[in-house]
Amino acid sequence: MNLVTSVQQRQMSVTPELMREALGAFCTGVVVVTAVGDEPLGFTCQTFASLSLQPPLVSFSVARTSRSWPRIREVGVFAVNVLAHDHQHISSQFAQSGVDKYRGVSWESAPLGSPVLEGVPAWVECVLWRELDGGDHTIVLGEVTSVGHDVARHPLLFFRGAYAETSWRTQ
């Protein structure tokens, strides 16, 4: 069997479940993407990354089935809130559909009006720059217009389908 045949056979056997299981070994941060339209909007996401420093760009991926993203896209301005280690409840709340996602959650407006959640270790406010096809997801690119961070706060991590316990050393 040559390498091409071997790769083709392995690709044919890659299921969504196998992808989730294998790539769950990669630890990710957890963010909440927020905006204000007729009401405050938001959703939990764990596919966030810094993309470019010049111009300042970030990216995240959102499921094509999302009901929140089309509403945020219409606004055209959004914030990405990096959740803190003690924000598991916020992650879970913003991941739900049909609930008041902001119930009990304090926030302030970023310069362009996007919600910045209280206690986050970092946030970026962006204008929508591009959207790309990502299979069953849309890859969103945002141009960063403002940022904030709190070095005393540590991030919420997700690993193998669950929130990951972490220990931090201060220097």
CNS distance restraints for C-alpha pairs under 8 A (distance, minus, plus):
assign (resid   1 and name CA) (resid   5 and name CA) 6.33 0.50 0.50
assign (resid   1 and name CA) (resid   6 and name CA) 6.57 0.50 0.50
assign (resid   2 and name CA) (resid   6 and name CA) 6.29 0.50 0.50
assign (resid   3 and name CA) (resid   7 and name CA) 6.11 0.50 0.50
assign (resid   4 and name CA) (resid   8 and name CA) 6.10 0.50 0.50
assign (resid   5 and name CA) (resid   9 and name CA) 6.14 0.50 0.50
assign (resid   6 and name CA) (resid  10 and name CA) 6.29 0.50 0.50
assign (resid   7 and name CA) (resid  11 and name CA) 6.12 0.50 0.50
assign (resid   8 and name CA) (resid  12 and name CA) 6.28 0.50 0.50
assign (resid   9 and name CA) (resid  13 and name CA) 6.66 0.50 0.50
assign (resid  10 and name CA) (resid  14 and name CA) 6.58 0.50 0.50
assign (resid  14 and name CA) (resid  18 and name CA) 6.11 0.50 0.50
assign (resid  14 and name CA) (resid  19 and name CA) 6.65 0.50 0.50
assign (resid  15 and name CA) (resid  19 and name CA) 6.19 0.50 0.50
assign (resid  16 and name CA) (resid  20 and name CA) 6.11 0.50 0.50
assign (resid  17 and name CA) (resid  21 and name CA) 6.14 0.50 0.50
assign (resid  18 and name CA) (resid  22 and name CA) 6.02 0.50 0.50
assign (resid  19 and name CA) (resid  23 and name CA) 5.83 0.50 0.50
assign (resid  20 and name CA) (resid  24 and name CA) 5.66 0.50 0.50
assign (resid  21 and name CA) (resid  25 and name CA) 7.36 0.50 0.50
assign (resid  21 and name CA) (resid 160 and name CA) 7.09 0.50 0.50
assign (resid  24 and name CA) (resid 159 and name CA) 5.85 0.50 0.50
assign (resid  24 and name CA) (resid 160 and name CA) 4.26 0.50 0.50
assign (resid  24 and name CA) (resid 161 and name CA) 6.39 0.50 0.50
assign (resid  25 and name CA) (resid 159 and name CA) 6.27 0.50 0.50
assign (resid  25 and name CA) (resid 160 and name CA) 5.62 0.50 0.50
assign (resid  26 and name CA) (resid 159 and name CA) 6.55 0.50 0.50
assign (resid  26 and name CA) (resid 160 and name CA) 7.69 0.50 0.50
assign (resid  27 and name CA) (resid 157 and name CA) 6.60 0.50 0.50
assign (resid  27 and name CA) (resid 158 and name CA) 5.68 0.50 0.50
assign (resid  27 and name CA) (resid 159 and name CA) 4.77 0.50 0.50
assign (resid  27 and name CA) (resid 160 and name CA) 7.68 0.50 0.50
assign (resid  28 and name CA) (resid  46 and name CA) 6.22 0.50 0.50
assign (resid  28 and name CA) (resid  47 and name CA) 7.36 0.50 0.50
assign (resid  28 and name CA) (resid 157 and name CA) 5.65 0.50 0.50
assign (resid  28 and name CA) (resid 158 and name CA) 5.29 0.50 0.50
assign (resid  28 and name CA) (resid 159 and name CA) 6.73 0.50 0.50
assign (resid  29 and name CA) (resid  46 and name CA) 5.90 0.50 0.50
assign (resid  29 and name CA) (resid  47 and name CA) 7.91 0.50 0.50
assign (resid  29 and name CA) (resid  48 and name CA) 7.59 0.50 0.50
assign (resid  29 and name CA) (resid  82 and name CA) 7.36 0.50 0.50
assign (resid  29 and name CA) (resid  83 and name CA) 7.71 0.50 0.50
assign (resid  29 and name CA) (resid 155 and name CA) 6.67 0.50 0.50
assign (resid  29 and name CA) (resid 156 and name CA) 5.87 0.50 0.50
assign (resid  29 and name CA) (resid 157 and name CA) 4.62 0.50 0.50
assign (resid  29 and name CA) (resid 158 and name CA) 6.09 0.50 0.50
assign (resid  30 and name CA) (resid  44 and name CA) 7.14 0.50 0.50
assign (resid  30 and name CA) (resid  45 and name CA) 6.01 0.50 0.50
assign (resid  30 and name CA) (resid  46 and name CA) 4.64 0.50 0.50
assign (resid  30 and name CA) (resid  47 and name CA) 7.85 0.50 0.50
assign (resid  30 and name CA) (resid  48 and name CA) 7.81 0.50 0.50
assign (resid  30 and name CA) (resid  82 and name CA) 6.23 0.50 0.50
assign (resid  30 and name CA) (resid  83 and name CA) 5.80 0.50 0.50
assign (resid  30 and name CA) (resid  91 and name CA) 7.33 0.50 0.50
assign (resid  30 and name CA) (resid 155 and name CA) 7.71 0.50 0.50
assign (resid  30 and name CA) (resid 156 and name CA) 5.92 0.50 0.50
assign (resid  30 and name CA) (resid 157 and name CA) 6.16 0.50 0.50
assign (resid  30 and name CA) (resid 158 and name CA) 6.80 0.50 0.50
assign (resid  31 and name CA) (resid  44 and name CA) 5.82 0.50 0.50
assign (resid  31 and name CA) (resid  45 and name CA) 5.29 0.50 0.50
assign (resid  31 and name CA) (resid  46 and name CA) 6.04 0.50 0.50
assign (resid  31 and name CA) (resid  48 and name CA) 7.19 0.50 0.50
assign (resid  31 and name CA) (resid  80 and name CA) 6.31 0.50 0.50
assign (resid  31 and name CA) (resid  81 and name CA) 5.24 0.50 0.50
assign (resid  31 and name CA) (resid  82 and name CA) 4.48 0.50 0.50
assign (resid  31 and name CA) (resid  83 and name CA) 5.36 0.50 0.50
assign (resid  31 and name CA) (resid  91 and name CA) 7.60 0.50 0.50
assign (resid  32 and name CA) (resid  42 and name CA) 6.45 0.50 0.50
assign (resid  32 and name CA) (resid  43 and name CA) 5.43 0.50 0.50
assign (resid  32 and name CA) (resid  44 and name CA) 4.42 0.50 0.50
assign (resid  32 and name CA) (resid  45 and name CA) 5.92 0.50 0.50
assign (resid  32 and name CA) (resid  80 and name CA) 5.83 0.50 0.50
assign (resid  32 and name CA) (resid  81 and name CA) 5.12 0.50 0.50
assign (resid  32 and name CA) (resid  82 and name CA) 6.74 0.50 0.50
assign (resid  32 and name CA) (resid  83 and name CA) 7.08 0.50 0.50
assign (resid  32 and name CA) (resid  91 and name CA) 7.12 0.50 0.50
assign (resid  32 and name CA) (resid  94 and name CA) 7.11 0.50 0.50
assign (resid  33 and name CA) (resid  42 and name CA) 5.28 0.50 0.50
assign (resid  33 and name CA) (resid  43 and name CA) 5.51 0.50 0.50
assign (resid  33 and name CA) (resid  44 and name CA) 6.48 0.50 0.50
assign (resid  33 and name CA) (resid  45 and name CA) 7.13 0.50 0.50
assign (resid  33 and name CA) (resid  78 and name CA) 6.71 0.50 0.50
assign (resid  33 and name CA) (resid  79 and name CA) 5.64 0.50 0.50
assign (resid  33 and name CA) (resid  80 and name CA) 4.52 0.50 0.50
assign (resid  33 and name CA) (resid  81 and name CA) 6.21 0.50 0.50
assign (resid  34 and name CA) (resid  40 and name CA) 7.29 0.50 0.50
assign (resid  34 and name CA) (resid  41 and name CA) 5.50 0.50 0.50
assign (resid  34 and name CA) (resid  42 and name CA) 4.20 0.50 0.50
assign (resid  34 and name CA) (resid  43 and name CA) 6.86 0.50 0.50
assign (resid  34 and name CA) (resid  72 and name CA) 7.62 0.50 0.50
assign (resid  34 and name CA) (resid  78 and name CA) 5.51 0.50 0.50
assign (resid  34 and name CA) (resid  79 and name CA) 5.19 0.50 0.50
assign (resid  34 and name CA) (resid  80 and name CA) 6.45 0.50 0.50
assign (resid  34 and name CA) (resid  81 and name CA) 7.58 0.50 0.50
assign (resid  34 and name CA) (resid 114 and name CA) 6.29 0.50 0.50
assign (resid  34 and name CA) (resid 115 and name CA) 5.80 0.50 0.50
assign (resid  34 and name CA) (resid 116 and name CA) 7.64 0.50 0.50
assign (resid  35 and name CA) (resid  40 and name CA) 5.96 0.50 0.50
assign (resid  35 and name CA) (resid  41 and name CA) 5.18 0.50 0.50
assign (resid  35 and name CA) (resid  42 and name CA) 6.37 0.50 0.50
assign (resid  35 and name CA) (resid  72 and name CA) 5.99 0.50 0.50
assign (resid  35 and name CA) (resid  75 and name CA) 7.24 0.50 0.50
assign (resid  35 and name CA) (resid  77 and name CA) 6.60 0.50 0.50
assign (resid  35 and name CA) (resid  78 and name CA) 4.69 0.50 0.50
assign (resid  35 and name CA) (resid  79 and name CA) 6.42 0.50 0.50
assign (resid  35 and name CA) (resid 113 and name CA) 7.60 0.50 0.50
assign (resid  35 and name CA) (resid 114 and name CA) 4.72 0.50 0.50
assign (resid  35 and name CA) (resid 115 and name CA) 6.02 0.50 0.50
assign (resid  36 and name CA) (resid  40 and name CA) 4.34 0.50 0.50
assign (resid  36 and name CA) (resid  41 and name CA) 5.72 0.50 0.50
assign (resid  36 and name CA) (resid  72 and name CA) 7.64 0.50 0.50
assign (resid  36 and name CA) (resid  75 and name CA) 7.27 0.50 0.50
assign (resid  36 and name CA) (resid  78 and name CA) 7.90 0.50 0.50
assign (resid  36 and name CA) (resid 113 and name CA) 7.05 0.50 0.50
assign (resid  36 and name CA) (resid 114 and name CA) 5.93 0.50 0.50
assign (resid  36 and name CA) (resid 115 and name CA) 7.11 0.50 0.50
assign (resid  37 and name CA) (resid  41 and name CA) 6.98 0.50 0.50
assign (resid  37 and name CA) (resid  71 and name CA) 7.37 0.50 0.50
assign (resid  37 and name CA) (resid  72 and name CA) 7.23 0.50 0.50
assign (resid  37 and name CA) (resid  75 and name CA) 6.05 0.50 0.50
assign (resid  40 and name CA) (resid 102 and name CA) 7.59 0.50 0.50
assign (resid  40 and name CA) (resid 115 and name CA) 7.49 0.50 0.50
assign (resid  41 and name CA) (resid  68 and name CA) 6.76 0.50 0.50
assign (resid  41 and name CA) (resid  71 and name CA) 7.77 0.50 0.50
assign (resid  41 and name CA) (resid  72 and name CA) 6.93 0.50 0.50
assign (resid  41 and name CA) (resid 101 and name CA) 7.87 0.50 0.50
assign (resid  42 and name CA) (resid  68 and name CA) 6.39 0.50 0.50
assign (resid  42 and name CA) (resid  69 and name CA) 7.98 0.50 0.50
assign (resid  42 and name CA) (resid  72 and name CA) 7.80 0.50 0.50
assign (resid  42 and name CA) (resid  94 and name CA) 6.46 0.50 0.50
assign (resid  42 and name CA) (resid 101 and name CA) 7.34 0.50 0.50
assign (resid  43 and name CA) (resid  68 and name CA) 6.59 0.50 0.50
assign (resid  43 and name CA) (resid  69 and name CA) 7.89 0.50 0.50
assign (resid  43 and name CA) (resid  94 and name CA) 4.92 0.50 0.50
assign (resid  43 and name CA) (resid  95 and name CA) 5.71 0.50 0.50
assign (resid  44 and name CA) (resid  91 and name CA) 5.83 0.50 0.50
assign (resid  44 and name CA) (resid  92 and name CA) 7.71 0.50 0.50
assign (resid  44 and name CA) (resid  94 and name CA) 5.30 0.50 0.50
assign (resid  44 and name CA) (resid  95 and name CA) 5.02 0.50 0.50
assign (resid  45 and name CA) (resid  60 and name CA) 7.54 0.50 0.50
assign (resid  45 and name CA) (resid  61 and name CA) 7.59 0.50 0.50
assign (resid  45 and name CA) (resid  62 and name CA) 7.23 0.50 0.50
assign (resid  46 and name CA) (resid  60 and name CA) 7.85 0.50 0.50
assign (resid  46 and name CA) (resid 158 and name CA) 7.85 0.50 0.50
assign (resid  47 and name CA) (resid  59 and name CA) 7.93 0.50 0.50
assign (resid  47 and name CA) (resid  60 and name CA) 5.14 0.50 0.50
assign (resid  47 and name CA) (resid  61 and name CA) 5.65 0.50 0.50
assign (resid  48 and name CA) (resid  58 and name CA) 7.37 0.50 0.50
assign (resid  48 and name CA) (resid  59 and name CA) 5.67 0.50 0.50
assign (resid  48 and name CA) (resid  60 and name CA) 4.28 0.50 0.50
assign (resid  48 and name CA) (resid  61 and name CA) 7.10 0.50 0.50
assign (resid  49 and name CA) (resid  58 and name CA) 5.76 0.50 0.50
assign (resid  49 and name CA) (resid  59 and name CA) 5.36 0.50 0.50
assign (resid  49 and name CA) (resid  60 and name CA) 6.41 0.50 0.50
assign (resid  50 and name CA) (resid  57 and name CA) 6.49 0.50 0.50
assign (resid  50 and name CA) (resid  58 and name CA) 4.45 0.50 0.50
assign (resid  50 and name CA) (resid  59 and name CA) 6.39 0.50 0.50
assign (resid  51 and name CA) (resid  56 and name CA) 7.62 0.50 0.50
assign (resid  51 and name CA) (resid  57 and name CA) 5.24 0.50 0.50
assign (resid  51 and name CA) (resid  58 and name CA) 4.76 0.50 0.50
assign (resid  51 and name CA) (resid  59 and name CA) 6.16 0.50 0.50
assign (resid  52 and name CA) (resid  56 and name CA) 5.26 0.50 0.50
assign (resid  52 and name CA) (resid  57 and name CA) 4.84 0.50 0.50
assign (resid  52 and name CA) (resid  58 and name CA) 6.79 0.50 0.50
assign (resid  53 and name CA) (resid  57 and name CA) 6.50 0.50 0.50
assign (resid  55 and name CA) (resid 143 and name CA) 7.29 0.50 0.50
assign (resid  56 and name CA) (resid 143 and name CA) 5.79 0.50 0.50
assign (resid  56 and name CA) (resid 144 and name CA) 5.43 0.50 0.50
assign (resid  57 and name CA) (resid 141 and name CA) 6.58 0.50 0.50
assign (resid  57 and name CA) (resid 142 and name CA) 5.53 0.50 0.50
assign (resid  57 and name CA) (resid 143 and name CA) 4.61 0.50 0.50
assign (resid  57 and name CA) (resid 144 and name CA) 5.72 0.50 0.50
assign (resid  58 and name CA) (resid 141 and name CA) 5.75 0.50 0.50
assign (resid  58 and name CA) (resid 142 and name CA) 5.35 0.50 0.50
assign (resid  58 and name CA) (resid 143 and name CA) 6.66 0.50 0.50
assign (resid  58 and name CA) (resid 144 and name CA) 7.08 0.50 0.50
assign (resid  59 and name CA) (resid 139 and name CA) 6.87 0.50 0.50
assign (resid  59 and name CA) (resid 140 and name CA) 5.45 0.50 0.50
assign (resid  59 and name CA) (resid 141 and name CA) 4.54 0.50 0.50
assign (resid  59 and name CA) (resid 142 and name CA) 6.22 0.50 0.50
assign (resid  60 and name CA) (resid 139 and name CA) 5.89 0.50 0.50
assign (resid  60 and name CA) (resid 140 and name CA) 5.39 0.50 0.50
assign (resid  60 and name CA) (resid 141 and name CA) 6.87 0.50 0.50
assign (resid  61 and name CA) (resid 134 and name CA) 7.77 0.50 0.50
assign (resid  61 and name CA) (resid 137 and name CA) 6.00 0.50 0.50
assign (resid  61 and name CA) (resid 138 and name CA) 5.50 0.50 0.50
assign (resid  61 and name CA) (resid 139 and name CA) 4.44 0.50 0.50
assign (resid  61 and name CA) (resid 140 and name CA) 5.93 0.50 0.50
assign (resid  62 and name CA) (resid  66 and name CA) 6.89 0.50 0.50
assign (resid  62 and name CA) (resid  69 and name CA) 7.29 0.50 0.50
assign (resid  62 and name CA) (resid 137 and name CA) 5.27 0.50 0.50
assign (resid  62 and name CA) (resid 138 and name CA) 5.37 0.50 0.50
assign (resid  62 and name CA) (resid 139 and name CA) 6.64 0.50 0.50
assign (resid  62 and name CA) (resid 140 and name CA) 7.55 0.50 0.50
assign (resid  63 and name CA) (resid 136 and name CA) 6.15 0.50 0.50
assign (resid  63 and name CA) (resid 137 and name CA) 4.27 0.50 0.50
assign (resid  63 and name CA) (resid 138 and name CA) 6.35 0.50 0.50
assign (resid  64 and name CA) (resid 136 and name CA) 5.81 0.50 0.50
assign (resid  64 and name CA) (resid 137 and name CA) 5.02 0.50 0.50
assign (resid  64 and name CA) (resid 138 and name CA) 6.16 0.50 0.50
assign (resid  66 and name CA) (resid  70 and name CA) 7.44 0.50 0.50
assign (resid  67 and name CA) (resid  71 and name CA) 7.27 0.50 0.50
assign (resid  68 and name CA) (resid  72 and name CA) 6.35 0.50 0.50
assign (resid  69 and name CA) (resid  73 and name CA) 5.90 0.50 0.50
assign (resid  70 and name CA) (resid  74 and name CA) 6.36 0.50 0.50
assign (resid  71 and name CA) (resid  75 and name CA) 6.78 0.50 0.50
assign (resid  72 and name CA) (resid  76 and name CA) 6.47 0.50 0.50
assign (resid  72 and name CA) (resid  77 and name CA) 7.39 0.50 0.50
assign (resid  72 and name CA) (resid  78 and name CA) 7.02 0.50 0.50
assign (resid  73 and name CA) (resid  77 and name CA) 7.63 0.50 0.50
assign (resid  73 and name CA) (resid 128 and name CA) 7.33 0.50 0.50
assign (resid  76 and name CA) (resid 127 and name CA) 5.76 0.50 0.50
assign (resid  76 and name CA) (resid 128 and name CA) 5.28 0.50 0.50
assign (resid  77 and name CA) (resid 112 and name CA) 7.33 0.50 0.50
assign (resid  77 and name CA) (resid 114 and name CA) 6.99 0.50 0.50
assign (resid  77 and name CA) (resid 125 and name CA) 7.34 0.50 0.50
assign (resid  77 and name CA) (resid 126 and name CA) 5.68 0.50 0.50
assign (resid  77 and name CA) (resid 127 and name CA) 4.46 0.50 0.50
assign (resid  77 and name CA) (resid 128 and name CA) 6.13 0.50 0.50
assign (resid  78 and name CA) (resid 114 and name CA) 5.46 0.50 0.50
assign (resid  78 and name CA) (resid 115 and name CA) 7.94 0.50 0.50
assign (resid  78 and name CA) (resid 125 and name CA) 5.72 0.50 0.50
assign (resid  78 and name CA) (resid 126 and name CA) 5.42 0.50 0.50
assign (resid  78 and name CA) (resid 127 and name CA) 6.47 0.50 0.50
assign (resid  78 and name CA) (resid 128 and name CA) 7.69 0.50 0.50
assign (resid  79 and name CA) (resid 110 and name CA) 7.79 0.50 0.50
assign (resid  79 and name CA) (resid 114 and name CA) 5.53 0.50 0.50
assign (resid  79 and name CA) (resid 115 and name CA) 6.58 0.50 0.50
assign (resid  79 and name CA) (resid 116 and name CA) 6.78 0.50 0.50
assign (resid  79 and name CA) (resid 123 and name CA) 6.71 0.50 0.50
assign (resid  79 and name CA) (resid 124 and name CA) 5.48 0.50 0.50
assign (resid  79 and name CA) (resid 125 and name CA) 4.11 0.50 0.50
assign (resid  79 and name CA) (resid 126 and name CA) 5.97 0.50 0.50
assign (resid  80 and name CA) (resid 123 and name CA) 5.53 0.50 0.50
assign (resid  80 and name CA) (resid 124 and name CA) 5.37 0.50 0.50
assign (resid  80 and name CA) (resid 125 and name CA) 6.41 0.50 0.50
assign (resid  80 and name CA) (resid 126 and name CA) 7.92 0.50 0.50
assign (resid  81 and name CA) (resid 116 and name CA) 6.42 0.50 0.50
assign (resid  81 and name CA) (resid 117 and name CA) 6.64 0.50 0.50
assign (resid  81 and name CA) (resid 120 and name CA) 6.42 0.50 0.50
assign (resid  81 and name CA) (resid 122 and name CA) 6.29 0.50 0.50
assign (resid  81 and name CA) (resid 123 and name CA) 4.53 0.50 0.50
assign (resid  81 and name CA) (resid 124 and name CA) 6.84 0.50 0.50
assign (resid  82 and name CA) (resid 120 and name CA) 5.81 0.50 0.50
assign (resid  82 and name CA) (resid 121 and name CA) 6.13 0.50 0.50
assign (resid  82 and name CA) (resid 122 and name CA) 5.31 0.50 0.50
assign (resid  82 and name CA) (resid 123 and name CA) 5.89 0.50 0.50
assign (resid  82 and name CA) (resid 155 and name CA) 6.81 0.50 0.50
assign (resid  82 and name CA) (resid 156 and name CA) 7.86 0.50 0.50
assign (resid  83 and name CA) (resid  87 and name CA) 5.90 0.50 0.50
assign (resid  83 and name CA) (resid  91 and name CA) 7.53 0.50 0.50
assign (resid  83 and name CA) (resid 120 and name CA) 5.27 0.50 0.50
assign (resid  83 and name CA) (resid 121 and name CA) 6.69 0.50 0.50
assign (resid  83 and name CA) (resid 122 and name CA) 7.81 0.50 0.50
assign (resid  83 and name CA) (resid 155 and name CA) 5.76 0.50 0.50
assign (resid  83 and name CA) (resid 156 and name CA) 5.54 0.50 0.50
assign (resid  84 and name CA) (resid 119 and name CA) 7.03 0.50 0.50
assign (resid  84 and name CA) (resid 120 and name CA) 5.42 0.50 0.50
assign (resid  84 and name CA) (resid 121 and name CA) 5.91 0.50 0.50
assign (resid  84 and name CA) (resid 153 and name CA) 6.32 0.50 0.50
assign (resid  84 and name CA) (resid 154 and name CA) 5.41 0.50 0.50
assign (resid  84 and name CA) (resid 155 and name CA) 4.22 0.50 0.50
assign (resid  84 and name CA) (resid 156 and name CA) 4.80 0.50 0.50
assign (resid  85 and name CA) (resid 153 and name CA) 7.83 0.50 0.50
assign (resid  85 and name CA) (resid 154 and name CA) 5.72 0.50 0.50
assign (resid  85 and name CA) (resid 155 and name CA) 4.90 0.50 0.50
assign (resid  85 and name CA) (resid 156 and name CA) 3.90 0.50 0.50
assign (resid  85 and name CA) (resid 157 and name CA) 7.13 0.50 0.50
assign (resid  86 and name CA) (resid 156 and name CA) 7.00 0.50 0.50
assign (resid  87 and name CA) (resid  91 and name CA) 6.34 0.50 0.50
assign (resid  87 and name CA) (resid 156 and name CA) 6.85 0.50 0.50
assign (resid  88 and name CA) (resid  92 and name CA) 6.23 0.50 0.50
assign (resid  88 and name CA) (resid 156 and name CA) 7.28 0.50 0.50
assign (resid  88 and name CA) (resid 163 and name CA) 7.56 0.50 0.50
assign (resid  89 and name CA) (resid  93 and name CA) 6.01 0.50 0.50
assign (resid  90 and name CA) (resid  94 and name CA) 6.09 0.50 0.50
assign (resid  90 and name CA) (resid 105 and name CA) 7.63 0.50 0.50
assign (resid  91 and name CA) (resid  95 and name CA) 6.19 0.50 0.50
assign (resid  92 and name CA) (resid  96 and name CA) 6.74 0.50 0.50
assign (resid  93 and name CA) (resid  99 and name CA) 7.96 0.50 0.50
assign (resid  93 and name CA) (resid 101 and name CA) 5.67 0.50 0.50
assign (resid  94 and name CA) (resid 101 and name CA) 5.18 0.50 0.50
assign (resid  94 and name CA) (resid 102 and name CA) 7.85 0.50 0.50
assign (resid  96 and name CA) (resid 101 and name CA) 7.53 0.50 0.50
assign (resid 102 and name CA) (resid 106 and name CA) 7.66 0.50 0.50
assign (resid 105 and name CA) (resid 117 and name CA) 7.19 0.50 0.50
assign (resid 105 and name CA) (resid 118 and name CA) 7.49 0.50 0.50
assign (resid 106 and name CA) (resid 117 and name CA) 6.13 0.50 0.50
assign (resid 106 and name CA) (resid 118 and name CA) 5.51 0.50 0.50
assign (resid 107 and name CA) (resid 115 and name CA) 5.85 0.50 0.50
assign (resid 107 and name CA) (resid 116 and name CA) 5.34 0.50 0.50
assign (resid 107 and name CA) (resid 117 and name CA) 4.36 0.50 0.50
assign (resid 107 and name CA) (resid 118 and name CA) 5.14 0.50 0.50
assign (resid 108 and name CA) (resid 115 and name CA) 5.67 0.50 0.50
assign (resid 108 and name CA) (resid 116 and name CA) 5.33 0.50 0.50
assign (resid 108 and name CA) (resid 117 and name CA) 6.69 0.50 0.50
assign (resid 108 and name CA) (resid 118 and name CA) 7.31 0.50 0.50
assign (resid 109 and name CA) (resid 113 and name CA) 4.79 0.50 0.50
assign (resid 109 and name CA) (resid 114 and name CA) 5.36 0.50 0.50
assign (resid 109 and name CA) (resid 115 and name CA) 4.83 0.50 0.50
assign (resid 109 and name CA) (resid 116 and name CA) 5.90 0.50 0.50
assign (resid 110 and name CA) (resid 114 and name CA) 5.23 0.50 0.50
assign (resid 110 and name CA) (resid 115 and name CA) 6.22 0.50 0.50
assign (resid 110 and name CA) (resid 116 and name CA) 6.13 0.50 0.50
assign (resid 110 and name CA) (resid 125 and name CA) 6.83 0.50 0.50
assign (resid 110 and name CA) (resid 146 and name CA) 7.82 0.50 0.50
assign (resid 111 and name CA) (resid 125 and name CA) 7.99 0.50 0.50
assign (resid 111 and name CA) (resid 146 and name CA) 7.32 0.50 0.50
assign (resid 112 and name CA) (resid 125 and name CA) 7.55 0.50 0.50
assign (resid 114 and name CA) (resid 125 and name CA) 6.91 0.50 0.50
assign (resid 116 and name CA) (resid 120 and name CA) 7.91 0.50 0.50
assign (resid 116 and name CA) (resid 123 and name CA) 6.88 0.50 0.50
assign (resid 119 and name CA) (resid 153 and name CA) 7.49 0.50 0.50
assign (resid 120 and name CA) (resid 149 and name CA) 7.50 0.50 0.50
assign (resid 120 and name CA) (resid 150 and name CA) 7.28 0.50 0.50
assign (resid 120 and name CA) (resid 153 and name CA) 7.00 0.50 0.50
assign (resid 121 and name CA) (resid 149 and name CA) 5.31 0.50 0.50
assign (resid 121 and name CA) (resid 150 and name CA) 4.81 0.50 0.50
assign (resid 121 and name CA) (resid 151 and name CA) 6.55 0.50 0.50
assign (resid 121 and name CA) (resid 152 and name CA) 7.42 0.50 0.50
assign (resid 121 and name CA) (resid 153 and name CA) 4.81 0.50 0.50
assign (resid 121 and name CA) (resid 154 and name CA) 6.09 0.50 0.50
assign (resid 121 and name CA) (resid 155 and name CA) 6.50 0.50 0.50
assign (resid 122 and name CA) (resid 147 and name CA) 7.47 0.50 0.50
assign (resid 122 and name CA) (resid 148 and name CA) 5.56 0.50 0.50
assign (resid 122 and name CA) (resid 149 and name CA) 3.97 0.50 0.50
assign (resid 122 and name CA) (resid 150 and name CA) 6.24 0.50 0.50
assign (resid 123 and name CA) (resid 147 and name CA) 5.67 0.50 0.50
assign (resid 123 and name CA) (resid 148 and name CA) 5.36 0.50 0.50
assign (resid 123 and name CA) (resid 149 and name CA) 6.33 0.50 0.50
assign (resid 124 and name CA) (resid 144 and name CA) 6.25 0.50 0.50
assign (resid 124 and name CA) (resid 145 and name CA) 7.46 0.50 0.50
assign (resid 124 and name CA) (resid 146 and name CA) 5.80 0.50 0.50
assign (resid 124 and name CA) (resid 147 and name CA) 4.38 0.50 0.50
assign (resid 124 and name CA) (resid 148 and name CA) 6.58 0.50 0.50
assign (resid 125 and name CA) (resid 144 and name CA) 5.69 0.50 0.50
assign (resid 125 and name CA) (resid 145 and name CA) 5.72 0.50 0.50
assign (resid 125 and name CA) (resid 146 and name CA) 5.26 0.50 0.50
assign (resid 125 and name CA) (resid 147 and name CA) 6.29 0.50 0.50
assign (resid 126 and name CA) (resid 142 and name CA) 5.23 0.50 0.50
assign (resid 126 and name CA) (resid 143 and name CA) 5.04 0.50 0.50
assign (resid 126 and name CA) (resid 144 and name CA) 4.30 0.50 0.50
assign (resid 126 and name CA) (resid 145 and name CA) 5.37 0.50 0.50
assign (resid 126 and name CA) (resid 146 and name CA) 7.23 0.50 0.50
assign (resid 127 and name CA) (resid 142 and name CA) 5.53 0.50 0.50
assign (resid 127 and name CA) (resid 143 and name CA) 5.34 0.50 0.50
assign (resid 127 and name CA) (resid 144 and name CA) 6.72 0.50 0.50
assign (resid 127 and name CA) (resid 145 and name CA) 7.12 0.50 0.50
assign (resid 128 and name CA) (resid 140 and name CA) 7.56 0.50 0.50
assign (resid 128 and name CA) (resid 141 and name CA) 6.43 0.50 0.50
assign (resid 128 and name CA) (resid 142 and name CA) 4.70 0.50 0.50
assign (resid 128 and name CA) (resid 143 and name CA) 6.40 0.50 0.50
assign (resid 129 and name CA) (resid 140 and name CA) 7.81 0.50 0.50
assign (resid 129 and name CA) (resid 141 and name CA) 5.43 0.50 0.50
assign (resid 129 and name CA) (resid 142 and name CA) 4.92 0.50 0.50
assign (resid 129 and name CA) (resid 143 and name CA) 5.64 0.50 0.50
assign (resid 130 and name CA) (resid 140 and name CA) 6.14 0.50 0.50
assign (resid 130 and name CA) (resid 141 and name CA) 5.07 0.50 0.50
assign (resid 130 and name CA) (resid 142 and name CA) 6.95 0.50 0.50
assign (resid 131 and name CA) (resid 138 and name CA) 6.54 0.50 0.50
assign (resid 131 and name CA) (resid 139 and name CA) 5.58 0.50 0.50
assign (resid 131 and name CA) (resid 140 and name CA) 4.68 0.50 0.50
assign (resid 131 and name CA) (resid 141 and name CA) 6.11 0.50 0.50
assign (resid 132 and name CA) (resid 138 and name CA) 5.86 0.50 0.50
assign (resid 132 and name CA) (resid 139 and name CA) 4.97 0.50 0.50
assign (resid 132 and name CA) (resid 140 and name CA) 6.56 0.50 0.50
assign (resid 133 and name CA) (resid 137 and name CA) 6.93 0.50 0.50
assign (resid 133 and name CA) (resid 138 and name CA) 5.27 0.50 0.50
assign (resid 133 and name CA) (resid 139 and name CA) 6.25 0.50 0.50
assign (resid 134 and name CA) (resid 138 and name CA) 5.06 0.50 0.50
assign (resid 134 and name CA) (resid 139 and name CA) 5.72 0.50 0.50
assign (resid 156 and name CA) (resid 163 and name CA) 7.20 0.50 0.50
assign (resid 156 and name CA) (resid 164 and name CA) 7.57 0.50 0.50
assign (resid 157 and name CA) (resid 163 and name CA) 5.68 0.50 0.50
assign (resid 157 and name CA) (resid 164 and name CA) 5.28 0.50 0.50
assign (resid 157 and name CA) (resid 165 and name CA) 7.65 0.50 0.50
assign (resid 158 and name CA) (resid 162 and name CA) 5.55 0.50 0.50
assign (resid 158 and name CA) (resid 163 and name CA) 4.40 0.50 0.50
assign (resid 158 and name CA) (resid 164 and name CA) 5.31 0.50 0.50
assign (resid 159 and name CA) (resid 163 and name CA) 6.08 0.50 0.50
assign (resid 159 and name CA) (resid 164 and name CA) 5.58 0.50 0.50
